[in-house]
Amino acid sequence: MIDPTERKRRDRFDIAHWPEQARAAFLAAFGAPATSYDRRRARGYERWLEAAAAEGAPVGAVTAALWRRRAAGLSAADADAMRAVVATLHDAHGALYARAQPTREKCDARAKLAGLVARRLAEWPASWREAAAPLLHVDPDWVLDGRLVAAWAPSSLSRRVWSLSWLLRHAAEHGVDVDVTPSVVRAWLAHEQARAQRGEIRIASAAFTLDAATALAAQVMPERDWRWLRAAAKGLKQLARGAPSRNEARLQSAPELYLAGVSLFADAEAQLAAAKGRRARTKALRLGRAALSISMLASVPIRLGTFAGLDLEIHFDPGLTRLDLTPQETKEGAQDKREIPPELRAMLLRYVQAFRPIAAAASCSALFVSERTGGPMDRDRLGCDIRVACKAIFGAPVNTHAIRHAVATYIASTAPQEIDLASVILNHASAATTQVYRRRADQLAASRALLAARDAQAKAAGAQTRARPARPSKGRARPR
């Protein structure tokens, strides 16, 4: 071990004095230290080499405990730099970046539901609380559950309890009777519509809340007349249908998304060709990974969880011409086989050959690898990279669900008669989902037929006007 007091005074390093094999490996992976972070990495690896020599241990013997011991006394930045360079040069990403096992026990879903119900009921007025308590009783043994607990799914029950609590809480905060009355709902609607106009929420969120609160209120107080509340929920739902959704606002066409990915990938290749250090190559990797993801999802629109978990040895054939998904990996539970278009395959090959080796550990066969761990890419981070890349191009963060929506809309707009392809391509688990795009396709087909009929009628009217003889003037002839 190196004395921590000596480390503070040793800001310089000399690669020339390193063992030949270590020096060659470092230069091949990172190049000559050019930036401050490159120099930090070089100092970290030099400390690792010196500690290994002082202990008489092999340089390639890497464990998390050994790294923590050798990094004792270093700043967090220096310790992380040592870990990064050692993990890269000795293929020890799994050992040094292994996630710690969770120390907390998994929360019991029914205990969580019982706690939510208890907290919300405590906020309700006495009349509502007394009427709702038997219906919302959660029995740990599943024997004496309340009627609504037994009838509704936990997610639906939680949402409805929360929604009704939101209405009652709004009444309490504004000094009116804590009850569900027309005046309370009217004030709540005004408040939510003001929030929607300011862009804080979407009006669909308010409609969702009111519909859920209506369902629970009718069960808790069945003796009251709730026709007015159902009418208000129905009207707000119709209003929400006319408002654009988040994905509608972010929607781009599928061809534009594919071409945007191609353009970004070309930029990533240019960055990689000009890169001189590890940081520059990692930056090119992130861009190339996001670009390939955008083009691939526009051509093969699978869900993000499955997409992030693609494995070169499991899901692809050796030539990268076909993608196979098992029934367990699809929402509808059926095997999914896809042909990869030649242009996309060429991009995929270039990514696997040039970009993926920048960060991939030797033991990892995942298609998308993390530059931090060398292992499989986290789905949330991959989705974030896709949104950021799309925002840089389109000015709006297009998520993976919006890309799937764009593909279905593209099918509906270009081939309405083949709208059933959307169900096959997107792996819809329910036929009701496809019906949305079928209605859209029918609307597009009807609008095109109406435009064609109108244009034909206009042309016919124009032809009749040109063929009609000129009428003689009815005015008197002027005397010469």
LINQUIWO-V874010 format. One record per residue. N is the residue number from 0. RES is the residue in three letters. SS is DSSP state (H for helix, E for strand, C for the rest). D_CENTER is the distance of its C-alpha to the mean C-alpha in Angstrom with 2 decimals. Layout:
n=N res=RES ss=SS d_center=D_CENTER
n=N res=RES ss=SS d_center=D_CENTER
//
This chain:
n=0 res=MET ss=C d_center=44.92
n=1 res=ILE ss=C d_center=45.20
n=2 res=ASP ss=C d_center=46.66
n=3 res=PRO ss=H d_center=43.96
n=4 res=THR ss=H d_center=46.62
n=5 res=GLU ss=H d_center=47.11
n=6 res=ARG ss=H d_center=43.44
n=7 res=LYS ss=C d_center=43.53
n=8 res=ARG ss=C d_center=46.38
n=9 res=ARG ss=C d_center=45.01
n=10 res=ASP ss=C d_center=42.71
n=11 res=ARG ss=C d_center=43.96
n=12 res=PHE ss=C d_center=43.31
n=13 res=ASP ss=C d_center=45.02
n=14 res=ILE ss=H d_center=43.22
n=15 res=ALA ss=H d_center=46.60
n=16 res=HIS ss=H d_center=47.80
n=17 res=TRP ss=C d_center=44.94
n=18 res=PRO ss=C d_center=45.64
n=19 res=GLU ss=H d_center=45.36
n=20 res=GLN ss=H d_center=42.64
n=21 res=ALA ss=H d_center=40.46
n=22 res=ARG ss=H d_center=41.03
n=23 res=ALA ss=H d_center=40.21
n=24 res=ALA ss=H d_center=36.97
n=25 res=PHE ss=H d_center=35.83
n=26 res=LEU ss=H d_center=36.77
n=27 res=ALA ss=H d_center=35.11
n=28 res=ALA ss=H d_center=31.76
n=29 res=PHE ss=H d_center=31.79
n=30 res=GLY ss=C d_center=34.75
n=31 res=ALA ss=C d_center=37.39
n=32 res=PRO ss=C d_center=36.18
n=33 res=ALA ss=C d_center=35.67
n=34 res=THR ss=C d_center=33.41
n=35 res=SER ss=H d_center=33.79
n=36 res=TYR ss=H d_center=30.90
n=37 res=ASP ss=H d_center=32.54
n=38 res=ARG ss=H d_center=35.75
n=39 res=ARG ss=H d_center=34.14
n=40 res=ARG ss=H d_center=32.91
n=41 res=ALA ss=H d_center=36.37
n=42 res=ARG ss=H d_center=38.05
n=43 res=GLY ss=H d_center=35.82
n=44 res=TYR ss=H d_center=36.70
n=45 res=GLU ss=H d_center=40.34
n=46 res=ARG ss=H d_center=40.40
n=47 res=TRP ss=H d_center=38.96
n=48 res=LEU ss=H d_center=41.71
n=49 res=GLU ss=H d_center=44.42
n=50 res=ALA ss=H d_center=43.39
n=51 res=ALA ss=H d_center=43.35
n=52 res=ALA ss=H d_center=46.80
n=53 res=ALA ss=H d_center=48.19
n=54 res=GLU ss=H d_center=47.13
n=55 res=GLY ss=C d_center=48.27
n=56 res=ALA ss=C d_center=44.94
n=57 res=PRO ss=C d_center=43.18
n=58 res=VAL ss=C d_center=40.63
n=59 res=GLY ss=C d_center=38.16
n=60 res=ALA ss=C d_center=38.37
n=61 res=VAL ss=C d_center=35.02
n=62 res=THR ss=C d_center=33.84
n=63 res=ALA ss=H d_center=31.78
n=64 res=ALA ss=H d_center=35.02
n=65 res=LEU ss=H d_center=36.86
n=66 res=TRP ss=H d_center=34.34
n=67 res=ARG ss=H d_center=34.46
n=68 res=ARG ss=H d_center=38.24
n=69 res=ARG ss=H d_center=38.60
n=70 res=ALA ss=C d_center=36.20
n=71 res=ALA ss=C d_center=38.15
n=72 res=GLY ss=C d_center=39.31
n=73 res=LEU ss=C d_center=36.78
n=74 res=SER ss=C d_center=34.40
n=75 res=ALA ss=H d_center=30.75
n=76 res=ALA ss=H d_center=30.00
n=77 res=ASP ss=H d_center=32.83
n=78 res=ALA ss=H d_center=31.87
n=79 res=ASP ss=H d_center=28.28
n=80 res=ALA ss=H d_center=29.77
n=81 res=MET ss=H d_center=32.19
n=82 res=ARG ss=H d_center=29.55
n=83 res=ALA ss=H d_center=27.42
n=84 res=VAL ss=H d_center=30.49
n=85 res=VAL ss=H d_center=31.97
n=86 res=ALA ss=H d_center=28.81
n=87 res=THR ss=H d_center=28.63
n=88 res=LEU ss=H d_center=32.37
n=89 res=HIS ss=C d_center=32.94
n=90 res=ASP ss=C d_center=29.74
n=91 res=ALA ss=C d_center=29.26
n=92 res=HIS ss=H d_center=25.51
n=93 res=GLY ss=H d_center=25.46
n=94 res=ALA ss=H d_center=28.46
n=95 res=LEU ss=H d_center=27.60
n=96 res=TYR ss=C d_center=23.89
n=97 res=ALA ss=C d_center=24.04
n=98 res=ARG ss=C d_center=22.15
n=99 res=ALA ss=C d_center=24.70
n=100 res=GLN ss=C d_center=25.13
n=101 res=PRO ss=C d_center=24.24
n=102 res=THR ss=C d_center=27.46
n=103 res=ARG ss=C d_center=26.70
n=104 res=GLU ss=C d_center=27.29
n=105 res=LYS ss=C d_center=24.65
n=106 res=CYS ss=C d_center=25.02
n=107 res=ASP ss=C d_center=26.86
n=108 res=ALA ss=H d_center=24.92
n=109 res=ARG ss=H d_center=28.21
n=110 res=ALA ss=H d_center=29.36
n=111 res=LYS ss=H d_center=26.22
n=112 res=LEU ss=H d_center=26.83
n=113 res=ALA ss=H d_center=30.48
n=114 res=GLY ss=H d_center=29.79
n=115 res=LEU ss=H d_center=27.55
n=116 res=VAL ss=H d_center=30.29
n=117 res=ALA ss=H d_center=33.01
n=118 res=ARG ss=H d_center=31.46
n=119 res=ARG ss=H d_center=30.86
n=120 res=LEU ss=H d_center=34.26
n=121 res=ALA ss=H d_center=35.93
n=122 res=GLU ss=H d_center=34.82
n=123 res=TRP ss=C d_center=36.24
n=124 res=PRO ss=C d_center=39.86
n=125 res=ALA ss=H d_center=42.41
n=126 res=SER ss=H d_center=42.86
n=127 res=TRP ss=H d_center=39.18
n=128 res=ARG ss=H d_center=38.84
n=129 res=GLU ss=H d_center=41.94
n=130 res=ALA ss=H d_center=40.91
n=131 res=ALA ss=H d_center=37.34
n=132 res=ALA ss=H d_center=38.15
n=133 res=PRO ss=C d_center=39.66
n=134 res=LEU ss=C d_center=36.89
n=135 res=LEU ss=C d_center=34.09
n=136 res=HIS ss=C d_center=35.89
n=137 res=VAL ss=C d_center=33.78
n=138 res=ASP ss=C d_center=36.19
n=139 res=PRO ss=C d_center=35.25
n=140 res=ASP ss=C d_center=37.28
n=141 res=TRP ss=C d_center=35.69
n=142 res=VAL ss=C d_center=39.26
n=143 res=LEU ss=C d_center=39.77
n=144 res=ASP ss=C d_center=36.38
n=145 res=GLY ss=C d_center=36.64
n=146 res=ARG ss=H d_center=36.53
n=147 res=LEU ss=H d_center=33.13
n=148 res=VAL ss=H d_center=31.64
n=149 res=ALA ss=H d_center=33.01
n=150 res=ALA ss=H d_center=32.00
n=151 res=TRP ss=C d_center=28.41
n=152 res=ALA ss=C d_center=25.30
n=153 res=PRO ss=H d_center=24.45
n=154 res=SER ss=H d_center=21.16
n=155 res=SER ss=H d_center=23.21
n=156 res=LEU ss=H d_center=26.02
n=157 res=SER ss=H d_center=24.03
n=158 res=ARG ss=H d_center=22.44
n=159 res=ARG ss=H d_center=25.92
n=160 res=VAL ss=H d_center=27.70
n=161 res=TRP ss=H d_center=25.39
n=162 res=SER ss=H d_center=25.75
n=163 res=LEU ss=H d_center=29.52
n=164 res=SER ss=H d_center=29.71
n=165 res=TRP ss=H d_center=27.97
n=166 res=LEU ss=H d_center=30.70
n=167 res=LEU ss=H d_center=33.48
n=168 res=ARG ss=H d_center=32.26
n=169 res=HIS ss=H d_center=32.22
n=170 res=ALA ss=H d_center=35.79
n=171 res=ALA ss=H d_center=36.90
n=172 res=GLU ss=H d_center=35.51
n=173 res=HIS ss=C d_center=37.34
n=174 res=GLY ss=C d_center=40.66
n=175 res=VAL ss=C d_center=41.07
n=176 res=ASP ss=C d_center=41.90
n=177 res=VAL ss=C d_center=39.10
n=178 res=ASP ss=C d_center=38.77
n=179 res=VAL ss=C d_center=36.87
n=180 res=THR ss=C d_center=39.20
n=181 res=PRO ss=H d_center=38.93
n=182 res=SER ss=H d_center=39.50
n=183 res=VAL ss=H d_center=36.76
n=184 res=VAL ss=H d_center=34.20
n=185 res=ARG ss=H d_center=35.43
n=186 res=ALA ss=H d_center=34.97
n=187 res=TRP ss=H d_center=31.49
n=188 res=LEU ss=H d_center=30.50
n=189 res=ALA ss=H d_center=31.98
n=190 res=HIS ss=H d_center=30.05
n=191 res=GLU ss=H d_center=26.66
n=192 res=GLN ss=H d_center=27.48
n=193 res=ALA ss=H d_center=28.43
n=194 res=ARG ss=H d_center=25.10
n=195 res=ALA ss=H d_center=23.38
n=196 res=GLN ss=H d_center=25.74
n=197 res=ARG ss=C d_center=24.90
n=198 res=GLY ss=C d_center=21.18
n=199 res=GLU ss=C d_center=20.49
n=200 res=ILE ss=C d_center=19.21
n=201 res=ARG ss=C d_center=18.89
n=202 res=ILE ss=H d_center=21.97
n=203 res=ALA ss=H d_center=20.04
n=204 res=SER ss=H d_center=19.31
n=205 res=ALA ss=H d_center=23.09
n=206 res=ALA ss=H d_center=23.89
n=207 res=PHE ss=H d_center=21.73
n=208 res=THR ss=H d_center=23.60
n=209 res=LEU ss=H d_center=26.98
n=210 res=ASP ss=H d_center=26.65
n=211 res=ALA ss=H d_center=25.84
n=212 res=ALA ss=H d_center=28.71
n=213 res=THR ss=H d_center=31.03
n=214 res=ALA ss=H d_center=30.51
n=215 res=LEU ss=H d_center=31.46
n=216 res=ALA ss=H d_center=34.27
n=217 res=ALA ss=H d_center=35.98
n=218 res=GLN ss=H d_center=36.11
n=219 res=VAL ss=H d_center=37.30
n=220 res=MET ss=C d_center=39.94
n=221 res=PRO ss=C d_center=40.91
n=222 res=GLU ss=C d_center=44.33
n=223 res=ARG ss=C d_center=43.00
n=224 res=ASP ss=C d_center=42.41
n=225 res=TRP ss=C d_center=38.70
n=226 res=ARG ss=H d_center=39.04
n=227 res=TRP ss=H d_center=38.45
n=228 res=LEU ss=H d_center=35.16
n=229 res=ARG ss=H d_center=33.95
n=230 res=ALA ss=H d_center=35.01
n=231 res=ALA ss=H d_center=33.10
n=232 res=ALA ss=H d_center=29.88
n=233 res=LYS ss=H d_center=30.44
n=234 res=GLY ss=H d_center=31.13
n=235 res=LEU ss=H d_center=28.07
n=236 res=LYS ss=H d_center=25.91
n=237 res=GLN ss=H d_center=27.64
n=238 res=LEU ss=H d_center=27.05
n=239 res=ALA ss=H d_center=23.30
n=240 res=ARG ss=H d_center=23.28
n=241 res=GLY ss=H d_center=24.73
n=242 res=ALA ss=C d_center=22.20
n=243 res=PRO ss=C d_center=19.26
n=244 res=SER ss=C d_center=15.81
n=245 res=ARG ss=H d_center=12.95
n=246 res=ASN ss=H d_center=11.77
n=247 res=GLU ss=H d_center=15.49
n=248 res=ALA ss=H d_center=15.89
n=249 res=ARG ss=H d_center=13.23
n=250 res=LEU ss=C d_center=14.36
n=251 res=GLN ss=C d_center=15.93
n=252 res=SER ss=C d_center=18.09
n=253 res=ALA ss=H d_center=17.22
n=254 res=PRO ss=H d_center=20.20
n=255 res=GLU ss=H d_center=19.25
n=256 res=LEU ss=H d_center=15.81
n=257 res=TYR ss=H d_center=17.68
n=258 res=LEU ss=H d_center=20.38
n=259 res=ALA ss=H d_center=18.18
n=260 res=GLY ss=H d_center=16.83
n=261 res=VAL ss=H d_center=20.50
n=262 res=SER ss=H d_center=21.64
n=263 res=LEU ss=H d_center=19.22
n=264 res=PHE ss=H d_center=20.30
n=265 res=ALA ss=H d_center=23.87
n=266 res=ASP ss=H d_center=23.36
n=267 res=ALA ss=H d_center=21.95
n=268 res=GLU ss=H d_center=25.05
n=269 res=ALA ss=H d_center=27.29
n=270 res=GLN ss=H d_center=25.89
n=271 res=LEU ss=H d_center=26.39
n=272 res=ALA ss=H d_center=29.91
n=273 res=ALA ss=H d_center=30.82
n=274 res=ALA ss=C d_center=29.31
n=275 res=LYS ss=C d_center=32.07
n=276 res=GLY ss=C d_center=30.41
n=277 res=ARG ss=H d_center=27.69
n=278 res=ARG ss=H d_center=25.62
n=279 res=ALA ss=H d_center=25.83
n=280 res=ARG ss=H d_center=24.95
n=281 res=THR ss=H d_center=21.90
n=282 res=LYS ss=H d_center=20.77
n=283 res=ALA ss=H d_center=21.42
n=284 res=LEU ss=H d_center=19.48
n=285 res=ARG ss=H d_center=16.25
n=286 res=LEU ss=H d_center=16.84
n=287 res=GLY ss=H d_center=17.92
n=288 res=ARG ss=H d_center=15.01
n=289 res=ALA ss=H d_center=12.51
n=290 res=ALA ss=H d_center=15.16
n=291 res=LEU ss=H d_center=15.67
n=292 res=SER ss=H d_center=12.05
n=293 res=ILE ss=H d_center=12.15
n=294 res=SER ss=H d_center=15.60
n=295 res=MET ss=H d_center=15.05
n=296 res=LEU ss=H d_center=12.24
n=297 res=ALA ss=H d_center=14.58
n=298 res=SER ss=H d_center=17.37
n=299 res=VAL ss=C d_center=16.07
n=300 res=PRO ss=C d_center=13.15
n=301 res=ILE ss=C d_center=12.30
n=302 res=ARG ss=C d_center=9.45
n=303 res=LEU ss=H d_center=6.81
n=304 res=GLY ss=H d_center=9.04
n=305 res=THR ss=H d_center=12.06
n=306 res=PHE ss=H d_center=11.10
n=307 res=ALA ss=H d_center=10.58
n=308 res=GLY ss=C d_center=13.84
n=309 res=LEU ss=C d_center=15.95
n=310 res=ASP ss=E d_center=19.43
n=311 res=LEU ss=C d_center=22.12
n=312 res=GLU ss=C d_center=24.87
n=313 res=ILE ss=C d_center=23.45
n=314 res=HIS ss=C d_center=21.41
n=315 res=PHE ss=E d_center=23.29
n=316 res=ASP ss=C d_center=26.99
n=317 res=PRO ss=C d_center=28.94
n=318 res=GLY ss=C d_center=28.92
n=319 res=LEU ss=C d_center=25.17
n=320 res=THR ss=C d_center=26.13
n=321 res=ARG ss=E d_center=24.51
n=322 res=LEU ss=E d_center=21.40
n=323 res=ASP ss=E d_center=22.21
n=324 res=LEU ss=E d_center=20.07
n=325 res=THR ss=C d_center=21.98
n=326 res=PRO ss=H d_center=22.19
n=327 res=GLN ss=H d_center=20.57
n=328 res=GLU ss=H d_center=17.32
n=329 res=THR ss=C d_center=17.07
n=330 res=LYS ss=C d_center=16.55
n=331 res=GLU ss=C d_center=19.95
n=332 res=GLY ss=C d_center=21.70
n=333 res=ALA ss=C d_center=23.20
n=334 res=GLN ss=C d_center=23.45
n=335 res=ASP ss=E d_center=21.55
n=336 res=LYS ss=E d_center=23.25
n=337 res=ARG ss=E d_center=22.17
n=338 res=GLU ss=E d_center=24.26
n=339 res=ILE ss=C d_center=22.77
n=340 res=PRO ss=C d_center=24.34
n=341 res=PRO ss=H d_center=26.83
n=342 res=GLU ss=H d_center=25.21
n=343 res=LEU ss=H d_center=21.83
n=344 res=ARG ss=H d_center=23.85
n=345 res=ALA ss=H d_center=25.68
n=346 res=MET ss=H d_center=22.58
n=347 res=LEU ss=H d_center=21.36
n=348 res=LEU ss=H d_center=24.84
n=349 res=ARG ss=H d_center=24.98
n=350 res=TYR ss=H d_center=21.74
n=351 res=VAL ss=H d_center=23.12
n=352 res=GLN ss=H d_center=26.52
n=353 res=ALA ss=H d_center=25.93
n=354 res=PHE ss=H d_center=22.56
n=355 res=ARG ss=H d_center=21.63
n=356 res=PRO ss=H d_center=25.04
n=357 res=ILE ss=H d_center=24.46
n=358 res=ALA ss=C d_center=22.56
n=359 res=ALA ss=C d_center=22.81
n=360 res=ALA ss=C d_center=25.23
n=361 res=ALA ss=C d_center=28.00
n=362 res=SER ss=C d_center=27.14
n=363 res=CYS ss=C d_center=23.46
n=364 res=SER ss=C d_center=22.76
n=365 res=ALA ss=E d_center=18.96
n=366 res=LEU ss=C d_center=17.83
n=367 res=PHE ss=C d_center=15.27
n=368 res=VAL ss=E d_center=17.04
n=369 res=SER ss=C d_center=16.62
n=370 res=GLU ss=C d_center=19.22
n=371 res=ARG ss=C d_center=19.92
n=372 res=THR ss=C d_center=20.77
n=373 res=GLY ss=C d_center=21.42
n=374 res=GLY ss=C d_center=19.68
n=375 res=PRO ss=E d_center=16.51
n=376 res=MET ss=C d_center=13.30
n=377 res=ASP ss=C d_center=11.05
n=378 res=ARG ss=H d_center=7.72
n=379 res=ASP ss=H d_center=6.23
n=380 res=ARG ss=H d_center=8.50
n=381 res=LEU ss=H d_center=7.85
n=382 res=GLY ss=H d_center=4.30
n=383 res=CYS ss=H d_center=6.42
n=384 res=ASP ss=H d_center=9.22
n=385 res=ILE ss=H d_center=8.10
n=386 res=ARG ss=H d_center=7.62
n=387 res=VAL ss=H d_center=10.85
n=388 res=ALA ss=H d_center=12.62
n=389 res=CYS ss=H d_center=12.16
n=390 res=LYS ss=H d_center=13.37
n=391 res=ALA ss=H d_center=16.30
n=392 res=ILE ss=H d_center=17.29
n=393 res=PHE ss=H d_center=16.74
n=394 res=GLY ss=C d_center=16.86
n=395 res=ALA ss=C d_center=13.68
n=396 res=PRO ss=C d_center=10.03
n=397 res=VAL ss=C d_center=8.86
n=398 res=ASN ss=C d_center=5.27
n=399 res=THR ss=H d_center=5.56
n=400 res=HIS ss=H d_center=7.11
n=401 res=ALA ss=H d_center=9.28
n=402 res=ILE ss=H d_center=10.35
n=403 res=ARG ss=H d_center=11.53
n=404 res=HIS ss=H d_center=13.18
n=405 res=ALA ss=H d_center=14.82
n=406 res=VAL ss=H d_center=16.25
n=407 res=ALA ss=H d_center=17.74
n=408 res=THR ss=H d_center=19.14
n=409 res=TYR ss=H d_center=20.61
n=410 res=ILE ss=H d_center=22.38
n=411 res=ALA ss=H d_center=23.65
n=412 res=SER ss=H d_center=25.00
n=413 res=THR ss=H d_center=26.61
n=414 res=ALA ss=C d_center=27.85
n=415 res=PRO ss=H d_center=28.06
n=416 res=GLN ss=H d_center=30.49
n=417 res=GLU ss=H d_center=28.00
n=418 res=ILE ss=C d_center=25.21
n=419 res=ASP ss=H d_center=25.40
n=420 res=LEU ss=H d_center=23.81
n=421 res=ALA ss=H d_center=20.45
n=422 res=SER ss=H d_center=20.79
n=423 res=VAL ss=H d_center=21.70
n=424 res=ILE ss=H d_center=19.16
n=425 res=LEU ss=H d_center=16.11
n=426 res=ASN ss=C d_center=17.62
n=427 res=HIS ss=C d_center=17.83
n=428 res=ALA ss=C d_center=19.07
n=429 res=SER ss=C d_center=21.15
n=430 res=ALA ss=H d_center=23.46
n=431 res=ALA ss=H d_center=22.79
n=432 res=THR ss=H d_center=19.37
n=433 res=THR ss=H d_center=21.28
n=434 res=GLN ss=H d_center=23.91
n=435 res=VAL ss=H d_center=21.73
n=436 res=TYR ss=H d_center=21.60
n=437 res=ARG ss=H d_center=25.23
n=438 res=ARG ss=H d_center=26.35
n=439 res=ARG ss=H d_center=24.65
n=440 res=ALA ss=H d_center=26.41
n=441 res=ASP ss=H d_center=29.66
n=442 res=GLN ss=H d_center=29.41
n=443 res=LEU ss=H d_center=28.91
n=444 res=ALA ss=H d_center=31.79
n=445 res=ALA ss=H d_center=33.97
n=446 res=SER ss=H d_center=33.36
n=447 res=ARG ss=H d_center=34.24
n=448 res=ALA ss=H d_center=37.34
n=449 res=LEU ss=H d_center=38.35
n=450 res=LEU ss=H d_center=38.01
n=451 res=ALA ss=H d_center=40.00
n=452 res=ALA ss=H d_center=42.66
n=453 res=ARG ss=H d_center=42.93
n=454 res=ASP ss=H d_center=43.29
n=455 res=ALA ss=H d_center=45.91
n=456 res=GLN ss=H d_center=47.78
n=457 res=ALA ss=H d_center=47.75
n=458 res=LYS ss=H d_center=49.12
n=459 res=ALA ss=H d_center=51.80
n=460 res=ALA ss=H d_center=52.83
n=461 res=GLY ss=H d_center=53.10
n=462 res=ALA ss=H d_center=55.24
n=463 res=GLN ss=H d_center=57.57
n=464 res=THR ss=H d_center=57.97
n=465 res=ARG ss=H d_center=58.99
n=466 res=ALA ss=H d_center=61.41
n=467 res=ARG ss=C d_center=63.15
n=468 res=PRO ss=C d_center=66.56
n=469 res=ALA ss=C d_center=67.11
n=470 res=ARG ss=C d_center=69.03
n=471 res=PRO ss=C d_center=72.34
n=472 res=SER ss=C d_center=72.45
n=473 res=LYS ss=C d_center=74.07
n=474 res=GLY ss=C d_center=75.34
n=475 res=ARG ss=C d_center=78.99
n=476 res=ALA ss=C d_center=79.98
n=477 res=ARG ss=C d_center=80.86
n=478 res=PRO ss=C d_center=84.51
n=479 res=ARG ss=C d_center=85.13
//
